[in-house]
Amino acid sequence: MIKEKQQAGITIAKRKGIYKGKKPKFTLKHEGVRHAIELHETTNKPVKEICKITNISEATFYRRWREYQKLKNAVTTGE
């Protein structure tokens, strides 16, 4: 019964836009992520080495790289 009430409350909060979850720590505005993307575009260093230099994980790098590519493509195609 408690779980049902909790789930109902979460559903209502999500609809109101209050219940969004944890905010990402590393966004495209983060200095380390920006530096990693810049290194990836301008050098031939492997991603593993870039991540060591910038102190971010490979998973974070690839996640933000995909996000960066989507933004870049949206700007160039005019969406």
C-alpha positions in Angstrom: 0.0 0.0 0.0 2.8 2.4 0.8 4.6 1.6 -2.4 1.4 2.3 -4.4 1.0 5.7 -2.8 4.7 6.5 -3.3 4.5 5.5 -7.0 1.4 7.7 -7.4 3.2 10.6 -5.8 6.2 10.1 -8.1 4.0 10.0 -11.1 2.2 13.3 -10.1 5.6 15.0 -9.4 7.0 13.9 -12.8 4.0 15.4 -14.6 4.5 18.7 -12.7 8.2 18.6 -13.7 9.5 18.4 -10.1 10.8 14.8 -10.1 13.6 14.8 -12.6 16.4 12.8 -11.1 20.1 13.6 -10.5 21.6 16.3 -12.7 24.7 15.3 -14.7 28.0 16.1 -13.2 29.9 16.5 -16.5 28.0 18.5 -19.2 29.4 19.9 -22.4 30.0 23.1 -20.5 32.4 21.3 -18.1 36.0 22.4 -18.7 37.4 18.8 -18.7 34.8 17.6 -21.3 35.4 20.6 -23.5 39.2 20.0 -23.4 38.7 16.3 -24.1 36.5 17.0 -27.2 39.1 19.6 -28.4 41.9 17.1 -28.0 39.9 14.4 -29.8 39.3 16.7 -32.8 42.8 18.2 -33.0 45.1 15.3 -32.1 45.6 11.7 -32.9 45.7 10.6 -29.2 43.6 7.6 -28.3 40.5 8.2 -26.2 41.9 6.3 -23.2 44.9 8.8 -23.1 42.6 11.8 -23.5 40.5 10.6 -20.6 43.5 10.2 -18.4 44.7 13.7 -19.3 41.3 15.3 -18.6 40.4 13.1 -15.7 37.0 11.9 -17.0 35.8 8.4 -17.7 35.6 6.9 -21.2 31.9 6.4 -20.8 31.4 10.0 -19.9 33.6 11.0 -22.9 31.6 8.9 -25.4 28.3 10.1 -23.9 29.2 13.7 -24.3 30.8 13.1 -27.7 27.6 11.8 -29.0 25.7 14.7 -27.5 28.3 17.1 -29.1 27.9 15.4 -32.5 24.1 15.8 -32.4 24.4 19.5 -31.5 27.0 20.0 -34.2 24.8 18.2 -36.8 21.7 20.2 -35.8 23.6 23.5 -36.2 25.0 22.5 -39.7 21.7 21.2 -41.0 19.7 24.1 -39.6 17.2 22.2 -37.5 
